[in-house]
Amino acid sequence: MKNISFQTHILPLKNQLFRMALRITMNPADAEDVVQETMMKVWNRRDDWEQIESIEAFCLTICRNVALDKLRRKDHQAQSLDETIDPTDRRTASNPEEQTVQSDRVQLVRTLISQLPEKQRSCMQLRDIEGKSYKDIATILEMTEEQVKINIFRARQTIRDRFQKAEKYGI
């Protein structure tokens, strides 16, 4: 019998939930609202915690659904991802020209990711940024592992092709 505690098992997931919500809503304030609503929904289902196989997957699934619902209600168009890499980090670029080129490339990749279909973005976020397994992603997004792999492959291929085209010809 599992003994799940809100403070020790669910509350530590708040940053992970925020990153997922931010990636979907593209708005920090909306992402905070999504996390709060997710935590309330998870708390309201506390009687079911003992029967849940993975509390993390359960929380992420609720977060994803709440974020998508919020997005649909607002009819909001995704514009860009939040800063996750500091392109001006002096350890990765030795001069101002390299820093500018790196900054432009990071922004281009963010733009390309934000243009992906929602399922591809979600799969890529969970796999490449959050480091989740294909099985966990399949559980969170309620799809098969094969669909997860296909979405990740297509997302990476699209980003690679568009990035190479932009690098060669410009946008």
Stockholm file with secondary structure:
# STOCKHOLM 1.0

chainA/1-171         MKNISFQTHILPLKNQLFRMALRITMNPADAEDVVQETMMKVWNRRDDWEQIESIEAFCLTICRNVALDKLRRKDHQAQSLDETIDPTDRRTASNPEEQTVQSDRVQLVRTLISQLPEKQRSCMQLRDIEGKSYKDIATILEMTEEQVKINIFRARQTIRDRFQKAEKYGI
#=GR chainA/1-171 SS CCCCCIIIIIGGGHHHHHHHHHHHHCCHHHHHHHHHHHHHHHHHTGGGGGGCSCHHHHHHHHHHHHHHHHHHHHTCCCCCCCCCSCTTCTTTCSSHHHHHHHHHHHHHHHHHHHTSCHHHHHHHIIIIISCCCHHHHHHHHTSCHHHHHHHHHHHHHHHHHHHHHHHHHCC
#=GC SS_cons         CCCCCIIIIIGGGHHHHHHHHHHHHCCHHHHHHHHHHHHHHHHHTGGGGGGCSCHHHHHHHHHHHHHHHHHHHHTCCCCCCCCCSCTTCTTTCSSHHHHHHHHHHHHHHHHHHHTSCHHHHHHHIIIIISCCCHHHHHHHHTSCHHHHHHHHHHHHHHHHHHHHHHHHHCC
//
